[in-house]
Amino acid sequence: MTKDIKNGSIYWVNLKGYKERFKQRPCVVVSNDKLCKYSNNVLVIMATTNTKNGKNYPEDMNLIIDGKPARITTTQIFTVSKSQIKNHIQDLTQSQRKTLKSKIVHTLSL
């Protein structure tokens, strides 16, 4: 079964083995759609629902994921195999995509 993975979509991603403390986390896909279609790997940014620490850096983007407050931290960009991508959660809105893009540009000093 081929997954139709798209830029700006949030999926549950199996991170077991990536970092021992993580098993499955929500991640937003930031690879362009062409890369998503033809590559076996995609770029993602990990999200967390642990937003209680009160810290909010310029690289962070707050949003609701699966009905819960969450934070995407653009300092957590990495590559995963498509086989690690599990269920689709939701898509970013156009406004959220624009905000995320500016956060990535800021993080990478582009």
Secondary structure as a PSIPRED ss2 file (coil, helix, strand):
# PSIPRED VFORMAT (PSIPRED V4.0)

   1 M C   1.000  0.000  0.000
   2 T C   1.000  0.000  0.000
   3 K C   1.000  0.000  0.000
   4 D C   1.000  0.000  0.000
   5 I C   1.000  0.000  0.000
   6 K C   1.000  0.000  0.000
   7 N C   1.000  0.000  0.000
   8 G C   1.000  0.000  0.000
   9 S E   0.000  0.000  1.000
  10 I E   0.000  0.000  1.000
  11 Y E   0.000  0.000  1.000
  12 W E   0.000  0.000  1.000
  13 V E   0.000  0.000  1.000
  14 N E   0.000  0.000  1.000
  15 L C   1.000  0.000  0.000
  16 K C   1.000  0.000  0.000
  17 G C   1.000  0.000  0.000
  18 Y C   1.000  0.000  0.000
  19 K C   1.000  0.000  0.000
  20 E C   1.000  0.000  0.000
  21 R C   1.000  0.000  0.000
  22 F C   1.000  0.000  0.000
  23 K C   1.000  0.000  0.000
  24 Q E   0.000  0.000  1.000
  25 R E   0.000  0.000  1.000
  26 P E   0.000  0.000  1.000
  27 C E   0.000  0.000  1.000
  28 V E   0.000  0.000  1.000
  29 V E   0.000  0.000  1.000
  30 V C   1.000  0.000  0.000
  31 S C   1.000  0.000  0.000
  32 N C   1.000  0.000  0.000
  33 D H   0.000  1.000  0.000
  34 K H   0.000  1.000  0.000
  35 L H   0.000  1.000  0.000
  36 C H   0.000  1.000  0.000
  37 K H   0.000  1.000  0.000
  38 Y H   0.000  1.000  0.000
  39 S C   1.000  0.000  0.000
  40 N C   1.000  0.000  0.000
  41 N E   0.000  0.000  1.000
  42 V E   0.000  0.000  1.000
  43 L E   0.000  0.000  1.000
  44 V E   0.000  0.000  1.000
  45 I E   0.000  0.000  1.000
  46 M E   0.000  0.000  1.000
  47 A E   0.000  0.000  1.000
  48 T E   0.000  0.000  1.000
  49 T C   1.000  0.000  0.000
  50 N C   1.000  0.000  0.000
  51 T C   1.000  0.000  0.000
  52 K C   1.000  0.000  0.000
  53 N C   1.000  0.000  0.000
  54 G C   1.000  0.000  0.000
  55 K C   1.000  0.000  0.000
  56 N C   1.000  0.000  0.000
  57 Y C   1.000  0.000  0.000
  58 P C   1.000  0.000  0.000
  59 E C   1.000  0.000  0.000
  60 D E   0.000  0.000  1.000
  61 M E   0.000  0.000  1.000
  62 N E   0.000  0.000  1.000
  63 L E   0.000  0.000  1.000
  64 I E   0.000  0.000  1.000
  65 I E   0.000  0.000  1.000
  66 D C   1.000  0.000  0.000
  67 G C   1.000  0.000  0.000
  68 K E   0.000  0.000  1.000
  69 P E   0.000  0.000  1.000
  70 A E   0.000  0.000  1.000
  71 R E   0.000  0.000  1.000
  72 I E   0.000  0.000  1.000
  73 T E   0.000  0.000  1.000
  74 T E   0.000  0.000  1.000
  75 T E   0.000  0.000  1.000
  76 Q E   0.000  0.000  1.000
  77 I E   0.000  0.000  1.000
  78 F E   0.000  0.000  1.000
  79 T E   0.000  0.000  1.000
  80 V E   0.000  0.000  1.000
  81 S E   0.000  0.000  1.000
  82 K H   0.000  1.000  0.000
  83 S H   0.000  1.000  0.000
  84 Q H   0.000  1.000  0.000
  85 I E   0.000  0.000  1.000
  86 K E   0.000  0.000  1.000
  87 N E   0.000  0.000  1.000
  88 H E   0.000  0.000  1.000
  89 I E   0.000  0.000  1.000
  90 Q E   0.000  0.000  1.000
  91 D E   0.000  0.000  1.000
  92 L C   1.000  0.000  0.000
  93 T C   1.000  0.000  0.000
  94 Q H   0.000  1.000  0.000
  95 S H   0.000  1.000  0.000
  96 Q H   0.000  1.000  0.000
  97 R H   0.000  1.000  0.000
  98 K H   0.000  1.000  0.000
  99 T H   0.000  1.000  0.000
 100 L H   0.000  1.000  0.000
 101 K H   0.000  1.000  0.000
 102 S H   0.000  1.000  0.000
 103 K H   0.000  1.000  0.000
 104 I H   0.000  1.000  0.000
 105 V H   0.000  1.000  0.000
 106 H H   0.000  1.000  0.000
 107 T H   0.000  1.000  0.000
 108 L H   0.000  1.000  0.000
 109 S C   1.000  0.000  0.000
 110 L C   1.000  0.000  0.000
